[in-house]
């Protein structure tokens, strides 16, 4: 079972994840795109990476905006290293 990150470890991880915040025990970030098609393409690419990591984010989309929430269910819906790793992957997909 995954363990929630200690505050110091989480703070250090956040310093390397530009624009990510902690709200309601989740890592969260909003991503903007030129249009709906680009937002959906991002979500599809993200889905393949999430499936590889066996870790599935909360996704919310309206037109050109994608909001993401990350928490680990088997750690009591708290933030774990799995969430940090997926956030890093998401950043790499967004910056392509």
Long-range contacts (C-beta under 8 A, 24 or more apart in sequence): 1-74, 1-75, 2-72, 2-74, 2-75, 2-80, 2-81, 2-82, 3-75, 3-80, 4-72, 4-75, 4-76, 4-78, 4-79, 4-80, 5-78, 5-79, 5-80, 5-81, 5-84, 10-79, 13-84, 16-88, 17-84, 17-87, 17-88, 17-91, 18-91, 20-87, 22-79, 24-69, 25-71, 25-77, 25-78, 25-79, 26-58, 26-69, 26-70, 26-71, 26-77, 26-79, 26-83, 27-69, 27-70, 27-71, 27-79, 27-83, 27-84, 27-87, 28-67, 28-68, 28-69, 28-70, 29-67, 29-68, 29-87, 29-90, 30-65, 30-66, 30-67, 30-68, 31-65, 31-66, 31-67, 31-68, 31-94, 32-64, 32-65, 33-64, 33-65, 33-66, 34-64, 35-63, 35-64, 36-63, 36-64, 38-64, 39-63, 39-64, 39-65, 39-66, 42-66, 42-93, 42-94, 45-93, 46-89, 46-90, 46-93, 49-86, 49-89, 49-90, 49-93, 50-86, 53-82, 53-85, 53-86, 53-89, 55-82, 55-83, 55-85, 55-86, 57-86, 57-90
